[in-house]
Amino acid sequence: MRLTNSYRELPSEFYARIQTATAPNPVLIAWNRELASHLGLDELPADAAGLARVFSCGEPLAGGETLALAYAGHQFGHFVPQLGDGRAALLGEVVSPVDGRRYDIQLKGSGQTPYSRQGDGKSSLGPVIREYLLSEAMHRLGVPTTRALAAVATGERVVREREEPGGVLTRVASSHLRVGSFQFFAARNQRDALQRLTRYAITRHYPETAGAAQPALAFFSAVVEAQARLVAHWMAIGFVHGVMNTDNCAISGETLDYGPCAFLDEFHIDKVFSSIDRHGRYAYGQQANMAQWNLARLAECLMRVGGQQGEYEAALDRFQARFEDHYFTLMRERLGLTCQQAGDRGLVSAWLQHLQDHRLDYNHSFRQLARRIDQDDPPVFDDFEARWLQRIDDQPGGRQAAAEQMAAVNPVVIPRNHQVERAIQAAFGGDLRPFEELRQRLAEPLSERPGWEPYAKPPLAHERVTMTFYGT
């Protein structure tokens, strides 16, 4: 296995060459063997100590050149012309022997870079554990996402709200290009660099658009589609990203940066978890709007490369319809609707309204509803239940088909906020058992097994996590 790095072929203003910080006493917390095999990383050390050294910056990987990428971004609506990888280091890229795709391998929490803006470039172990658990859970749930290859405790202490153990996450992504990557050069009026970045992004992610009459516009349309699909997945599964800044909006259409994110417990359309989102800009129900807003910022950059404003506006206007198509398809599946009928969108809306009015747990309620298919006792979900049963009785396969569909898509186990927090706090004290148990259960989200029942239940009132923090 030998890394490559296609970013090195870009001009020097696209990145900075960096030297990562060495961890004083690295200990491997988690190693994703399945992902490592997919990436063809078969020549890495087989022992935990060797892997800990490699993925805590202690031993370089052959062929790579450690880089911090430059980008800008709108953060909560305010433009910052230079952000960049302030605590991340791109080790290089591999081409998977399984699917032939190119993947970035990046460390998070590996020390200062020229973009650190006076930060220490380190990470607490908490965000490392959170991203490992949530990104792998999202992958298992079929949501486009970056993934976690390794988690390492560094053996040092970092100071955030308090002193905490340090950690490094190894993240795998189709790339780390984001809307903010384009904004970086647009803000500097570097049209040649913007053109080069666009060509690079097209080649890497959407090569089918290269032969279009207007490649930049075709590329933009492809990104619109990818973002519409992504946010539809978030909404359908009850995920709140929490910080949809343009520097966290990946061109690939993958979920990028698991900061103050969370899964809904009780359903509410305006739910906010992030401690820094004081005005609900990135609330659960705002996510499609904010994705479209981010895409408008990308369009402003790409218009400098080619195409007219009206053409980009027309492509952007397709976002909402594409989002709704993806979202209602996913929601029909979750409700056991095996075909499309008039009135289905109204049925989905009625279901969500019922959940919100009665403050019901979002994911757990789908499993409860599925159990109502064979019940003759009084309804649990009031008038909605009769309406829903009549709808599934009218479809091919009837209730049996609905039951099979719901069992195939509605998870038993999700990374609930209180369970993730419990794993983090235990790890701070040196106990990794809660993390490992949750990790194992999240790998099989549709499984119902004896002894796994606590992981399927909503939190009790005193267990609820109502606010999440960056921890960076």
MOHUUR-V369405 format. One record per residue. RES is the residue in one letter. PSI is psi in whole degrees, 0 to 359 (none if undefined). Layout:
res:RES psi:PSI
res:RES psi:PSI
//
This chain:
res:M psi:128
res:R psi:128
res:L psi:155
res:T psi:177
res:N psi:95
res:S psi:341
res:Y psi:332
res:R psi:339
res:E psi:349
res:L psi:160
res:P psi:160
res:S psi:337
res:E psi:352
res:F psi:344
res:Y psi:173
res:A psi:135
res:R psi:135
res:I psi:164
res:Q psi:122
res:T psi:158
res:A psi:144
res:T psi:131
res:A psi:137
res:P psi:325
res:N psi:71
res:P psi:139
res:V psi:128
res:L psi:123
res:I psi:320
res:A psi:145
res:W psi:126
res:N psi:87
res:R psi:320
res:E psi:316
res:L psi:320
res:A psi:318
res:S psi:319
res:H psi:326
res:L psi:352
res:G psi:28
res:L psi:57
res:D psi:346
res:E psi:4
res:L psi:161
res:P psi:141
res:A psi:341
res:D psi:154
res:A psi:321
res:A psi:320
res:G psi:318
res:L psi:321
res:A psi:320
res:R psi:316
res:V psi:314
res:F psi:24
res:S psi:19
res:C psi:5
res:G psi:328
res:E psi:124
res:P psi:155
res:L psi:137
res:A psi:134
res:G psi:341
res:G psi:164
res:E psi:118
res:T psi:123
res:L psi:150
res:A psi:128
res:L psi:145
res:A psi:140
res:Y psi:165
res:A psi:198
res:G psi:152
res:H psi:120
res:Q psi:112
res:F psi:41
res:G psi:352
res:H psi:127
res:F psi:131
res:V psi:114
res:P psi:340
res:Q psi:116
res:L psi:269
res:G psi:173
res:D psi:95
res:G psi:344
res:R psi:22
res:A psi:153
res:A psi:120
res:L psi:115
res:L psi:326
res:G psi:197
res:E psi:153
res:V psi:154
res:V psi:119
res:S psi:133
res:P psi:350
res:V psi:308
res:D psi:357
res:G psi:8
res:R psi:155
res:R psi:137
res:Y psi:139
res:D psi:145
res:I psi:119
res:Q psi:139
res:L psi:141
res:K psi:126
res:G psi:24
res:S psi:10
res:G psi:178
res:Q psi:151
res:T psi:173
res:P psi:348
res:Y psi:14
res:S psi:343
res:R psi:50
res:Q psi:6
res:G psi:169
res:D psi:352
res:G psi:4
res:K psi:172
res:S psi:146
res:S psi:158
res:L psi:334
res:G psi:305
res:P psi:330
res:V psi:313
res:I psi:317
res:R psi:311
res:E psi:323
res:Y psi:308
res:L psi:313
res:L psi:320
res:S psi:321
res:E psi:324
res:A psi:317
res:M psi:320
res:H psi:314
res:R psi:333
res:L psi:1
res:G psi:18
res:V psi:130
res:P psi:129
res:T psi:155
res:T psi:164
res:R psi:167
res:A psi:126
res:L psi:320
res:A psi:153
res:A psi:133
res:V psi:134
res:A psi:131
res:T psi:344
res:G psi:11
res:E psi:171
res:R psi:140
res:V psi:152
res:V psi:120
res:R psi:242
res:E psi:336
res:R psi:176
res:E psi:129
res:E psi:159
res:P psi:145
res:G psi:160
res:G psi:162
res:V psi:131
res:L psi:139
res:T psi:117
res:R psi:142
res:V psi:131
res:A psi:155
res:S psi:328
res:S psi:173
res:H psi:24
res:L psi:140
res:R psi:170
res:V psi:319
res:G psi:336
res:S psi:320
res:F psi:324
res:Q psi:328
res:F psi:315
res:F psi:328
res:A psi:321
res:A psi:334
res:R psi:3
res:N psi:38
res:Q psi:81
res:R psi:322
res:D psi:317
res:A psi:322
res:L psi:319
res:Q psi:318
res:R psi:318
res:L psi:319
res:T psi:316
res:R psi:319
res:Y psi:315
res:A psi:321
res:I psi:312
res:T psi:320
res:R psi:323
res:H psi:322
res:Y psi:61
res:P psi:338
res:E psi:343
res:T psi:351
res:A psi:328
res:G psi:6
res:A psi:159
res:A psi:324
res:Q psi:89
res:P psi:320
res:A psi:319
res:L psi:319
res:A psi:321
res:F psi:314
res:F psi:316
res:S psi:323
res:A psi:321
res:V psi:321
res:V psi:314
res:E psi:316
res:A psi:319
res:Q psi:324
res:A psi:317
res:R psi:317
res:L psi:308
res:V psi:328
res:A psi:318
res:H psi:314
res:W psi:310
res:M psi:319
res:A psi:326
res:I psi:352
res:G psi:33
res:F psi:138
res:V psi:112
res:H psi:315
res:G psi:334
res:V psi:73
res:M psi:51
res:N psi:160
res:T psi:336
res:D psi:355
res:N psi:13
res:C psi:102
res:A psi:136
res:I psi:330
res:S psi:342
res:G psi:24
res:E psi:151
res:T psi:123
res:L psi:128
res:D psi:97
res:Y psi:78
res:G psi:249
res:P psi:54
res:C psi:167
res:A psi:163
res:F psi:143
res:L psi:138
res:D psi:262
res:E psi:143
res:F psi:132
res:H psi:130
res:I psi:333
res:D psi:20
res:K psi:133
res:V psi:135
res:F psi:327
res:S psi:131
res:S psi:340
res:I psi:356
res:D psi:77
res:R psi:345
res:H psi:9
res:G psi:25
res:R psi:320
res:Y psi:36
res:A psi:161
res:Y psi:309
res:G psi:354
res:Q psi:358
res:Q psi:322
res:A psi:317
res:N psi:319
res:M psi:328
res:A psi:318
res:Q psi:322
res:W psi:315
res:N psi:320
res:L psi:327
res:A psi:324
res:R psi:323
res:L psi:318
res:A psi:320
res:E psi:325
res:C psi:314
res:L psi:336
res:M psi:337
res:R psi:342
res:V psi:322
res:G psi:149
res:G psi:159
res:Q psi:156
res:Q psi:315
res:G psi:326
res:E psi:320
res:Y psi:322
res:E psi:321
res:A psi:319
res:A psi:320
res:L psi:323
res:D psi:340
res:R psi:349
res:F psi:309
res:Q psi:316
res:A psi:319
res:R psi:320
res:F psi:312
res:E psi:321
res:D psi:312
res:H psi:315
res:Y psi:311
res:F psi:333
res:T psi:314
res:L psi:320
res:M psi:324
res:R psi:318
res:E psi:317
res:R psi:331
res:L psi:6
res:G psi:20
res:L psi:111
res:T psi:357
res:C psi:167
res:Q psi:132
res:Q psi:157
res:A psi:139
res:G psi:354
res:D psi:321
res:R psi:323
res:G psi:324
res:L psi:318
res:V psi:315
res:S psi:321
res:A psi:322
res:W psi:312
res:L psi:321
res:Q psi:321
res:H psi:316
res:L psi:316
res:Q psi:317
res:D psi:326
res:H psi:7
res:R psi:49
res:L psi:152
res:D psi:134
res:Y psi:296
res:N psi:321
res:H psi:327
res:S psi:328
res:F psi:319
res:R psi:321
res:Q psi:318
res:L psi:320
res:A psi:325
res:R psi:346
res:R psi:349
res:I psi:322
res:D psi:17
res:Q psi:141
res:D psi:357
res:D psi:174
res:P psi:147
res:P psi:148
res:V psi:329
res:F psi:33
res:D psi:218
res:D psi:333
res:F psi:321
res:E psi:315
res:A psi:319
res:R psi:318
res:W psi:316
res:L psi:321
res:Q psi:321
res:R psi:314
res:I psi:335
res:D psi:334
res:D psi:353
res:Q psi:158
res:P psi:132
res:G psi:345
res:G psi:220
res:R psi:327
res:Q psi:316
res:A psi:321
res:A psi:317
res:A psi:317
res:E psi:319
res:Q psi:314
res:M psi:322
res:A psi:333
res:A psi:342
res:V psi:342
res:N psi:113
res:P psi:146
res:V psi:319
res:V psi:129
res:I psi:163
res:P psi:79
res:R psi:146
res:N psi:318
res:H psi:329
res:Q psi:322
res:V psi:316
res:E psi:322
res:R psi:319
res:A psi:321
res:I psi:312
res:Q psi:322
res:A psi:320
res:A psi:324
res:F psi:328
res:G psi:6
res:G psi:4
res:D psi:110
res:L psi:2
res:R psi:314
res:P psi:322
res:F psi:312
res:E psi:320
res:E psi:315
res:L psi:319
res:R psi:316
res:Q psi:320
res:R psi:324
res:L psi:340
res:A psi:344
res:E psi:69
res:P psi:339
res:L psi:358
res:S psi:138
res:E psi:111
res:R psi:149
res:P psi:133
res:G psi:348
res:W psi:359
res:E psi:320
res:P psi:333
res:Y psi:347
res:A psi:347
res:K psi:146
res:P psi:160
res:P psi:150
res:L psi:167
res:A psi:319
res:H psi:351
res:E psi:348
res:R psi:136
res:V psi:115
res:T psi:351
res:M psi:138
res:T psi:157
res:F psi:155
res:Y psi:304
res:G psi:18
res:T psi:none
//
